[in-house]
């Protein structure tokens, strides 16, 4: 799917623009084989809503902020990442920064679970509607 799907990352706040992920996040991710070193923080911009088929928020607050920024015609593209979880029952991905070692591991568990479900969703959408993976037909 590498030629059909483009993945990007942005936050709803403009904290630490241009900075890499927190060292603890990088350490925990590295233990699972993920290299986050090239990621840099940036804030979501208006073009993101037009240029992406699906925009995923980690929690309710970030979803609400994304909805505030999002033009009405693109609202159907906004979802919570945890909607795609299969094994975990979680409404949101919590902020790991105050949860110690276990907090980072729990967040990675949720993200891995949700991404498995997300990949299945994307595969289905590509096969049914190659031009639209947001979850709704256009």
PyMOL CGO cylinders between C-alpha atoms (Angstrom):
from pymol import cmd
from pymol.cgo import CYLINDER

trace = [
    CYLINDER, 0.00, 0.00, 0.00, 3.03, 2.28, 0.11, 0.3, 1, 1, 1, 1, 1, 1,
    CYLINDER, 3.03, 2.28, 0.11, 2.08, 3.80, -3.27, 0.3, 1, 1, 1, 1, 1, 1,
    CYLINDER, 2.08, 3.80, -3.27, -1.57, 4.25, -2.30, 0.3, 1, 1, 1, 1, 1, 1,
    CYLINDER, -1.57, 4.25, -2.30, -1.33, 5.51, 1.28, 0.3, 1, 1, 1, 1, 1, 1,
    CYLINDER, -1.33, 5.51, 1.28, 0.56, 8.45, 2.69, 0.3, 1, 1, 1, 1, 1, 1,
    CYLINDER, 0.56, 8.45, 2.69, 0.91, 8.84, 6.45, 0.3, 1, 1, 1, 1, 1, 1,
    CYLINDER, 0.91, 8.84, 6.45, 1.71, 12.10, 8.23, 0.3, 1, 1, 1, 1, 1, 1,
    CYLINDER, 1.71, 12.10, 8.23, 1.65, 13.32, 11.80, 0.3, 1, 1, 1, 1, 1, 1,
    CYLINDER, 1.65, 13.32, 11.80, 0.58, 16.65, 13.27, 0.3, 1, 1, 1, 1, 1, 1,
    CYLINDER, 0.58, 16.65, 13.27, -0.72, 17.92, 16.57, 0.3, 1, 1, 1, 1, 1, 1,
    CYLINDER, -0.72, 17.92, 16.57, -3.55, 20.24, 17.48, 0.3, 1, 1, 1, 1, 1, 1,
    CYLINDER, -3.55, 20.24, 17.48, -1.21, 22.38, 19.61, 0.3, 1, 1, 1, 1, 1, 1,
    CYLINDER, -1.21, 22.38, 19.61, 1.92, 24.09, 18.41, 0.3, 1, 1, 1, 1, 1, 1,
    CYLINDER, 1.92, 24.09, 18.41, 4.08, 22.82, 21.27, 0.3, 1, 1, 1, 1, 1, 1,
    CYLINDER, 4.08, 22.82, 21.27, 7.73, 22.24, 20.42, 0.3, 1, 1, 1, 1, 1, 1,
    CYLINDER, 7.73, 22.24, 20.42, 7.51, 22.79, 16.64, 0.3, 1, 1, 1, 1, 1, 1,
    CYLINDER, 7.51, 22.79, 16.64, 10.35, 21.07, 14.84, 0.3, 1, 1, 1, 1, 1, 1,
    CYLINDER, 10.35, 21.07, 14.84, 11.34, 19.00, 17.88, 0.3, 1, 1, 1, 1, 1, 1,
    CYLINDER, 11.34, 19.00, 17.88, 11.65, 15.21, 17.85, 0.3, 1, 1, 1, 1, 1, 1,
    CYLINDER, 11.65, 15.21, 17.85, 9.41, 13.03, 20.04, 0.3, 1, 1, 1, 1, 1, 1,
    CYLINDER, 9.41, 13.03, 20.04, 10.08, 12.85, 23.77, 0.3, 1, 1, 1, 1, 1, 1,
    CYLINDER, 10.08, 12.85, 23.77, 13.13, 10.71, 24.59, 0.3, 1, 1, 1, 1, 1, 1,
    CYLINDER, 13.13, 10.71, 24.59, 10.97, 8.31, 26.62, 0.3, 1, 1, 1, 1, 1, 1,
    CYLINDER, 10.97, 8.31, 26.62, 8.62, 7.80, 23.69, 0.3, 1, 1, 1, 1, 1, 1,
    CYLINDER, 8.62, 7.80, 23.69, 11.55, 7.10, 21.42, 0.3, 1, 1, 1, 1, 1, 1,
    CYLINDER, 11.55, 7.10, 21.42, 13.09, 4.65, 23.90, 0.3, 1, 1, 1, 1, 1, 1,
    CYLINDER, 13.09, 4.65, 23.90, 9.91, 2.64, 24.41, 0.3, 1, 1, 1, 1, 1, 1,
    CYLINDER, 9.91, 2.64, 24.41, 9.11, 2.65, 20.68, 0.3, 1, 1, 1, 1, 1, 1,
    CYLINDER, 9.11, 2.65, 20.68, 12.65, 1.53, 19.86, 0.3, 1, 1, 1, 1, 1, 1,
    CYLINDER, 12.65, 1.53, 19.86, 12.26, -1.50, 22.13, 0.3, 1, 1, 1, 1, 1, 1,
    CYLINDER, 12.26, -1.50, 22.13, 9.40, -2.57, 19.87, 0.3, 1, 1, 1, 1, 1, 1,
    CYLINDER, 9.40, -2.57, 19.87, 11.31, -1.90, 16.68, 0.3, 1, 1, 1, 1, 1, 1,
    CYLINDER, 11.31, -1.90, 16.68, 9.97, 1.57, 15.84, 0.3, 1, 1, 1, 1, 1, 1,
    CYLINDER, 9.97, 1.57, 15.84, 12.37, 4.37, 14.93, 0.3, 1, 1, 1, 1, 1, 1,
    CYLINDER, 12.37, 4.37, 14.93, 10.83, 7.75, 15.70, 0.3, 1, 1, 1, 1, 1, 1,
    CYLINDER, 10.83, 7.75, 15.70, 14.05, 9.75, 15.38, 0.3, 1, 1, 1, 1, 1, 1,
    CYLINDER, 14.05, 9.75, 15.38, 13.09, 11.42, 12.09, 0.3, 1, 1, 1, 1, 1, 1,
    CYLINDER, 13.09, 11.42, 12.09, 9.68, 12.64, 13.30, 0.3, 1, 1, 1, 1, 1, 1,
    CYLINDER, 9.68, 12.64, 13.30, 9.32, 16.34, 14.02, 0.3, 1, 1, 1, 1, 1, 1,
    CYLINDER, 9.32, 16.34, 14.02, 6.46, 18.13, 15.76, 0.3, 1, 1, 1, 1, 1, 1,
    CYLINDER, 6.46, 18.13, 15.76, 4.20, 20.34, 13.69, 0.3, 1, 1, 1, 1, 1, 1,
    CYLINDER, 4.20, 20.34, 13.69, 0.73, 21.74, 14.10, 0.3, 1, 1, 1, 1, 1, 1,
    CYLINDER, 0.73, 21.74, 14.10, -2.13, 20.64, 11.91, 0.3, 1, 1, 1, 1, 1, 1,
    CYLINDER, -2.13, 20.64, 11.91, -2.94, 23.16, 9.16, 0.3, 1, 1, 1, 1, 1, 1,
    CYLINDER, -2.94, 23.16, 9.16, -6.00, 23.80, 7.02, 0.3, 1, 1, 1, 1, 1, 1,
    CYLINDER, -6.00, 23.80, 7.02, -4.49, 21.98, 4.01, 0.3, 1, 1, 1, 1, 1, 1,
    CYLINDER, -4.49, 21.98, 4.01, -4.26, 18.78, 6.06, 0.3, 1, 1, 1, 1, 1, 1,
    CYLINDER, -4.26, 18.78, 6.06, -8.04, 18.50, 6.06, 0.3, 1, 1, 1, 1, 1, 1,
    CYLINDER, -8.04, 18.50, 6.06, -8.27, 18.85, 2.30, 0.3, 1, 1, 1, 1, 1, 1,
    CYLINDER, -8.27, 18.85, 2.30, -5.22, 16.75, 1.46, 0.3, 1, 1, 1, 1, 1, 1,
    CYLINDER, -5.22, 16.75, 1.46, -5.87, 13.69, 3.63, 0.3, 1, 1, 1, 1, 1, 1,
    CYLINDER, -5.87, 13.69, 3.63, -8.69, 11.16, 3.53, 0.3, 1, 1, 1, 1, 1, 1,
    CYLINDER, -8.69, 11.16, 3.53, -8.60, 10.33, 7.23, 0.3, 1, 1, 1, 1, 1, 1,
    CYLINDER, -8.60, 10.33, 7.23, -7.45, 12.37, 10.24, 0.3, 1, 1, 1, 1, 1, 1,
    CYLINDER, -7.45, 12.37, 10.24, -7.10, 10.54, 13.53, 0.3, 1, 1, 1, 1, 1, 1,
    CYLINDER, -7.10, 10.54, 13.53, -7.10, 12.04, 17.01, 0.3, 1, 1, 1, 1, 1, 1,
    CYLINDER, -7.10, 12.04, 17.01, -5.72, 10.34, 20.10, 0.3, 1, 1, 1, 1, 1, 1,
    CYLINDER, -5.72, 10.34, 20.10, -8.26, 11.71, 22.58, 0.3, 1, 1, 1, 1, 1, 1,
    CYLINDER, -8.26, 11.71, 22.58, -11.45, 13.70, 23.00, 0.3, 1, 1, 1, 1, 1, 1,
    CYLINDER, -11.45, 13.70, 23.00, -9.72, 17.04, 23.57, 0.3, 1, 1, 1, 1, 1, 1,
    CYLINDER, -9.72, 17.04, 23.57, -7.62, 16.75, 20.43, 0.3, 1, 1, 1, 1, 1, 1,
    CYLINDER, -7.62, 16.75, 20.43, -10.63, 15.58, 18.45, 0.3, 1, 1, 1, 1, 1, 1,
    CYLINDER, -10.63, 15.58, 18.45, -12.60, 18.64, 19.65, 0.3, 1, 1, 1, 1, 1, 1,
    CYLINDER, -12.60, 18.64, 19.65, -9.75, 20.96, 18.68, 0.3, 1, 1, 1, 1, 1, 1,
    CYLINDER, -9.75, 20.96, 18.68, -9.41, 19.30, 15.28, 0.3, 1, 1, 1, 1, 1, 1,
    CYLINDER, -9.41, 19.30, 15.28, -13.16, 19.77, 14.77, 0.3, 1, 1, 1, 1, 1, 1,
    CYLINDER, -13.16, 19.77, 14.77, -12.77, 23.49, 15.57, 0.3, 1, 1, 1, 1, 1, 1,
    CYLINDER, -12.77, 23.49, 15.57, -10.02, 23.85, 12.94, 0.3, 1, 1, 1, 1, 1, 1,
    CYLINDER, -10.02, 23.85, 12.94, -11.71, 21.63, 10.37, 0.3, 1, 1, 1, 1, 1, 1,
    CYLINDER, -11.71, 21.63, 10.37, -13.85, 23.13, 7.62, 0.3, 1, 1, 1, 1, 1, 1,
    CYLINDER, -13.85, 23.13, 7.62, -17.35, 21.63, 7.76, 0.3, 1, 1, 1, 1, 1, 1,
    CYLINDER, -17.35, 21.63, 7.76, -17.00, 19.81, 4.44, 0.3, 1, 1, 1, 1, 1, 1,
    CYLINDER, -17.00, 19.81, 4.44, -14.15, 17.69, 5.82, 0.3, 1, 1, 1, 1, 1, 1,
    CYLINDER, -14.15, 17.69, 5.82, -15.61, 16.76, 9.22, 0.3, 1, 1, 1, 1, 1, 1,
    CYLINDER, -15.61, 16.76, 9.22, -16.43, 13.21, 8.07, 0.3, 1, 1, 1, 1, 1, 1,
    CYLINDER, -16.43, 13.21, 8.07, -12.67, 12.60, 7.83, 0.3, 1, 1, 1, 1, 1, 1,
    CYLINDER, -12.67, 12.60, 7.83, -12.13, 13.06, 11.59, 0.3, 1, 1, 1, 1, 1, 1,
    CYLINDER, -12.13, 13.06, 11.59, -12.06, 9.95, 13.79, 0.3, 1, 1, 1, 1, 1, 1,
    CYLINDER, -12.06, 9.95, 13.79, -10.48, 8.71, 17.02, 0.3, 1, 1, 1, 1, 1, 1,
    CYLINDER, -10.48, 8.71, 17.02, -7.65, 6.22, 16.55, 0.3, 1, 1, 1, 1, 1, 1,
    CYLINDER, -7.65, 6.22, 16.55, -9.14, 3.92, 19.19, 0.3, 1, 1, 1, 1, 1, 1,
    CYLINDER, -9.14, 3.92, 19.19, -12.24, 3.40, 17.05, 0.3, 1, 1, 1, 1, 1, 1,
    CYLINDER, -12.24, 3.40, 17.05, -10.08, 0.87, 15.24, 0.3, 1, 1, 1, 1, 1, 1,
    CYLINDER, -10.08, 0.87, 15.24, -8.99, -1.11, 18.32, 0.3, 1, 1, 1, 1, 1, 1,
    CYLINDER, -8.99, -1.11, 18.32, -9.86, -4.80, 18.28, 0.3, 1, 1, 1, 1, 1, 1,
    CYLINDER, -9.86, -4.80, 18.28, -8.42, -6.22, 21.48, 0.3, 1, 1, 1, 1, 1, 1,
    CYLINDER, -8.42, -6.22, 21.48, -8.50, -3.24, 23.82, 0.3, 1, 1, 1, 1, 1, 1,
    CYLINDER, -8.50, -3.24, 23.82, -11.54, -1.41, 25.10, 0.3, 1, 1, 1, 1, 1, 1,
    CYLINDER, -11.54, -1.41, 25.10, -10.40, 2.21, 25.13, 0.3, 1, 1, 1, 1, 1, 1,
    CYLINDER, -10.40, 2.21, 25.13, -12.19, 5.38, 24.17, 0.3, 1, 1, 1, 1, 1, 1,
    CYLINDER, -12.19, 5.38, 24.17, -8.91, 7.27, 23.80, 0.3, 1, 1, 1, 1, 1, 1,
    CYLINDER, -8.91, 7.27, 23.80, -5.15, 6.93, 23.81, 0.3, 1, 1, 1, 1, 1, 1,
    CYLINDER, -5.15, 6.93, 23.81, -4.11, 8.52, 27.12, 0.3, 1, 1, 1, 1, 1, 1,
    CYLINDER, -4.11, 8.52, 27.12, -1.19, 10.91, 27.50, 0.3, 1, 1, 1, 1, 1, 1,
    CYLINDER, -1.19, 10.91, 27.50, 1.71, 8.69, 28.65, 0.3, 1, 1, 1, 1, 1, 1,
    CYLINDER, 1.71, 8.69, 28.65, 3.90, 11.44, 30.05, 0.3, 1, 1, 1, 1, 1, 1,
    CYLINDER, 3.90, 11.44, 30.05, 2.74, 11.14, 33.64, 0.3, 1, 1, 1, 1, 1, 1,
    CYLINDER, 2.74, 11.14, 33.64, 2.17, 7.38, 33.71, 0.3, 1, 1, 1, 1, 1, 1,
    CYLINDER, 2.17, 7.38, 33.71, 5.78, 6.27, 34.00, 0.3, 1, 1, 1, 1, 1, 1,
    CYLINDER, 5.78, 6.27, 34.00, 7.11, 3.19, 32.20, 0.3, 1, 1, 1, 1, 1, 1,
    CYLINDER, 7.11, 3.19, 32.20, 3.71, 1.47, 32.23, 0.3, 1, 1, 1, 1, 1, 1,
    CYLINDER, 3.71, 1.47, 32.23, 2.03, 4.50, 30.66, 0.3, 1, 1, 1, 1, 1, 1,
    CYLINDER, 2.03, 4.50, 30.66, 4.27, 4.40, 27.61, 0.3, 1, 1, 1, 1, 1, 1,
    CYLINDER, 4.27, 4.40, 27.61, 3.86, 0.65, 27.23, 0.3, 1, 1, 1, 1, 1, 1,
    CYLINDER, 3.86, 0.65, 27.23, 0.07, 0.91, 27.53, 0.3, 1, 1, 1, 1, 1, 1,
    CYLINDER, 0.07, 0.91, 27.53, -0.03, 3.63, 24.87, 0.3, 1, 1, 1, 1, 1, 1,
    CYLINDER, -0.03, 3.63, 24.87, 2.04, 1.49, 22.50, 0.3, 1, 1, 1, 1, 1, 1,
    CYLINDER, 2.04, 1.49, 22.50, -0.28, -1.46, 23.13, 0.3, 1, 1, 1, 1, 1, 1,
    CYLINDER, -0.28, -1.46, 23.13, -3.30, 0.66, 22.19, 0.3, 1, 1, 1, 1, 1, 1,
    CYLINDER, -3.30, 0.66, 22.19, -1.63, 2.17, 19.13, 0.3, 1, 1, 1, 1, 1, 1,
    CYLINDER, -1.63, 2.17, 19.13, -0.48, -1.21, 17.82, 0.3, 1, 1, 1, 1, 1, 1,
    CYLINDER, -0.48, -1.21, 17.82, -3.96, -2.66, 18.30, 0.3, 1, 1, 1, 1, 1, 1,
    CYLINDER, -3.96, -2.66, 18.30, -5.68, 0.32, 16.66, 0.3, 1, 1, 1, 1, 1, 1,
    CYLINDER, -5.68, 0.32, 16.66, -3.24, 0.35, 13.75, 0.3, 1, 1, 1, 1, 1, 1,
    CYLINDER, -3.24, 0.35, 13.75, -3.99, -3.29, 12.96, 0.3, 1, 1, 1, 1, 1, 1,
    CYLINDER, -3.99, -3.29, 12.96, -7.68, -2.44, 12.73, 0.3, 1, 1, 1, 1, 1, 1,
    CYLINDER, -7.68, -2.44, 12.73, -6.90, 0.74, 10.83, 0.3, 1, 1, 1, 1, 1, 1,
    CYLINDER, -6.90, 0.74, 10.83, -4.87, -1.16, 8.23, 0.3, 1, 1, 1, 1, 1, 1,
    CYLINDER, -4.87, -1.16, 8.23, -7.80, -3.51, 7.65, 0.3, 1, 1, 1, 1, 1, 1,
    CYLINDER, -7.80, -3.51, 7.65, -10.11, -0.50, 7.30, 0.3, 1, 1, 1, 1, 1, 1,
    CYLINDER, -10.11, -0.50, 7.30, -7.77, 1.14, 4.79, 0.3, 1, 1, 1, 1, 1, 1,
    CYLINDER, -7.77, 1.14, 4.79, -7.39, -2.07, 2.78, 0.3, 1, 1, 1, 1, 1, 1,
    CYLINDER, -7.39, -2.07, 2.78, -11.18, -2.42, 2.55, 0.3, 1, 1, 1, 1, 1, 1,
    CYLINDER, -11.18, -2.42, 2.55, -11.65, 1.23, 1.58, 0.3, 1, 1, 1, 1, 1, 1,
    CYLINDER, -11.65, 1.23, 1.58, -8.96, 1.02, -1.09, 0.3, 1, 1, 1, 1, 1, 1,
    CYLINDER, -8.96, 1.02, -1.09, -10.54, -2.07, -2.61, 0.3, 1, 1, 1, 1, 1, 1,
    CYLINDER, -10.54, -2.07, -2.61, -14.06, -0.57, -2.53, 0.3, 1, 1, 1, 1, 1, 1,
    CYLINDER, -14.06, -0.57, -2.53, -13.37, 3.12, -3.14, 0.3, 1, 1, 1, 1, 1, 1,
    CYLINDER, -13.37, 3.12, -3.14, -9.78, 3.82, -4.13, 0.3, 1, 1, 1, 1, 1, 1,
    CYLINDER, -9.78, 3.82, -4.13, -10.31, 7.59, -4.02, 0.3, 1, 1, 1, 1, 1, 1,
    CYLINDER, -10.31, 7.59, -4.02, -11.92, 7.72, -0.55, 0.3, 1, 1, 1, 1, 1, 1,
    CYLINDER, -11.92, 7.72, -0.55, -10.79, 5.89, 2.62, 0.3, 1, 1, 1, 1, 1, 1,
    CYLINDER, -10.79, 5.89, 2.62, -12.56, 8.15, 5.13, 0.3, 1, 1, 1, 1, 1, 1,
    CYLINDER, -12.56, 8.15, 5.13, -15.24, 5.59, 5.88, 0.3, 1, 1, 1, 1, 1, 1,
    CYLINDER, -15.24, 5.59, 5.88, -17.97, 7.11, 3.76, 0.3, 1, 1, 1, 1, 1, 1,
    CYLINDER, -17.97, 7.11, 3.76, -18.57, 6.78, 0.06, 0.3, 1, 1, 1, 1, 1, 1,
    CYLINDER, -18.57, 6.78, 0.06, -18.59, 9.92, -2.01, 0.3, 1, 1, 1, 1, 1, 1,
]
cmd.load_cgo(trace, "trace")
